[in-house]
Each structure stands twice: as C-alpha cells, then as structure tokens.
Amino acid sequence: MDKKAVIQHLIAHLEEELAGLPAKGGPVQVESPRRAEIQGLLTMYRFLPSRTYATEDPIIPTSFVTLKVRDVTSYAFIAPRGGGFITTIEGVPLQVLTASSPLGEALLGKKTGESAVVEVRGELREYLIVASS
C-alpha cells in the first residue's frame, strides 16, 4: 500500500459519500454543511503535495504511517483535516486521523524506528513506527 493509492482511495471514499447526500435540502433548499465539508476535503486531497520521504524525515500532516502495536501492524494517514474515521483499502483497515487527535499528536515529529505512547481507554498503548511516507 503506498501513499498515492491511499490518497486516491480517500478521494473515491469521499466522492461516494458525497453522491449519497442530497444536493439541497430543507425548506429553504440550502446545501447541507456536510456536503460543503466533503467538497472542501475533496479539493484538499486532490491538491496535496506529493514528495519523497526519507526514513529520517519526521512525521507531518499528510504522512502515511505503518505502525506496530504489540504484534499487530496497522496503518494511519494523518490528514490535515477531516479525519476521525476508518476505511478499508486493499482489504486492510486504514485509520484516517488528524494531528489534533491523540495518536496524530503523539506521532507528529517522530521518525521511523521511534515509538509514540497514547492512552487508550485508560491504558497506555505503545505504537512503534515501522515506516512513514
């Protein structure tokens, strides 16, 4: 799974959600706030800068990160905004989060090989950063 495929998947995911929303609704026929939000997110994802990352580069918003928690590998994409959901790409769950989420905040500035510790449901969970791009 690579970052370009992740971004294309997120665009398709948002387009599908947008297609399921009414164009206008309510008594005054105004556009729904969610529809406007999705349109803004689509614009953002379509114009995200693409660059090559080295293993010594820190994690930033727009990073695609491979994590290991205990013996389980997981994947996260740090979105500049609009995170807070899990989608499936190539049969694998992908957590989309923002830098303001607990995990996103813990990962920012870290590098491959380092760990981030986050409290989850009252217990500390250590995430080993296996790779980032």
N, C-alpha and C positions, 0 to 999 in steps of 0.2 A: 504494500500500500504506500503510495507516495503522496506528497502534499498537493500536487496538481490534481490528482484524482480525487482527493478529499474535497478540495475546493469545488470541483465540478459536481461532485455528489451533493454538496451543501446547496449549490445553486439549483440543482434539479429538485432537491427536497423542498426548498422554499417556493419554487415555481409550482410544484404540486399543491402545496398548502394554499398558495395564492389562487390557483384555479378553483379550489373548493370554496372560496369565500365569495359572497355576493358582491357584485360591482358597487352597488349602492344599496342602502337600506334605511329603514326607519321612516317616520312620517315626513321628514324634510329631505329625504333622499340624499344623505351625505355619505361620503366614503367612510368606511369603518376605520378606527385607529389602527387595528391590526393589519389591515390591508396596506395602509400607508407605511407602517413599520416594515412589513415584508418587502415592499418596493424599495425602501431605503437600504435594507440589508442586501437585496439583490444587486443594487448599484455598487455597494461596498465590495461584495465578493467578486464582482466582475472586474473590478479595477484594483484588486490587491496587488501590490508589487511582488514580483517573483524574483528571488535571488538564491544563490547557492550559499548554504551554510557550512561552516567548518565545525568540527566537534568541539573546538574551544570557544565558539560563539555562544553568548548567553541566550537563554530562552526569553523571547519577547512576544507581545501580541502578534499573531499570525504564525506562531510556531506550531508545528505538528510534532507531538512528543510521544515516544514509546516509553511506557512505564512498566515497572515490575513491582507488584505488591505481593509480598510473600512469594509464592511460586506462580503467580498468575500475571500474564502480560496483558496490559491494557493500553488503549490509545486515546489521546486527547488532542483537540485542536483548540488553541487559545484564540478566540475571536475578539476583535477589537470591541464588538458589542453584539448583543443578540444571542448570547449563549444560554446555558441552562437546560439543555436537552441532550438526549442520547439518540443517535440514529445508527443504522447498520449499513456498513459498506463492505462489499466483498464477503458478506456473511459474518463480519466481525463488528461488535459494538464499538462505536466511536462517541466519546463524550465531548460535547462542544461546550466550552466554558469561557468565561471572561476573566480578565486579570483581576477583577474585583471579587471573584469567588474565592473561597478559602484555598482550594487547590491551585487555582490560577495565580493567586497572590504568592503562595509558597513556592511555585515553580519559577516565577519571574527572576531573571538574573542568574539562575542556576545553569550549570553546564552538564553535558553528558558525563556520566560516572558519578555525579553528586546525588544526594538524596534530599527530599523535601518531606517534612513531617507535618501532618494535618490531623486535627482532632475530628473524628467521625463518630457520631453517636456516643460521645463520652469516652472513646478510646483513641489513643494516638496510633496513627497509621503511617508507616514509612513507605514512601514511593521512591524507588531507585530509577533514575533517569537513564534509560538504556540508549536512547538516540533522540535527536531532535533535528528538524529541518525547517 
